[in-house]
Amino acid sequence: MIKRLKVKNDFVFQRIFGSQENKDILISLLNAILKTDDDNKLTDIEMINNTKLEKDLLTDKQGVLDVRAKTAAGIQINIEIQLINQYNMEK
C-alpha cells in the first residue's frame, strides 16, 4: 500500500509551492485563484524566505505564513492554506 502525502499539510504545501524551483507552479496557482486577465497575469515572482509576520503588540500571536512571494510589480503576496474557516481573515 502506497501512503501519499496530502498537499493540504502545511509542510507539504510549503515544499511544493514555496520553493524557487517550483515557482512556475505557484504562479499558475496564483493566477487561477486571482482570476487575472491576460494583461495582469503574474509572469514572475520572487520567493521571500522570511515567512514570520511581525507582531503589533506583545500579546499578539506569532504568525507564520506557508509561502510569501513578491511580484515583479513589488506587491507582496502572503499565502496561507486554511482548512477550517476561522472567520478571522478577509476573503
HUJOMO-V56762 format. One record per backbone hydrogen bond with DSSP energy under -1.0 kcal/mol. NH is the residue of the N-H (numbers start at 1). CO is the residue of the C=O. Records with the same first field share a line. If there is no record, write none. Layout:
# HUJOMO-V56762
NH->CO / CO
This chain:
# HUJOMO-V56762
9->6
13->9
14->10
15->11
16->12
17->13
18->14
22->19
23->20
25->22
26->22
27->23
28->24
29->25
30->26
31->27
32->28
33->29
34->30
36->31
40->37
46->70
48->68
51->49
53->63
60->57
65->51
66->79
67->79
69->77
70->46
71->75
74->71
77->69
79->67
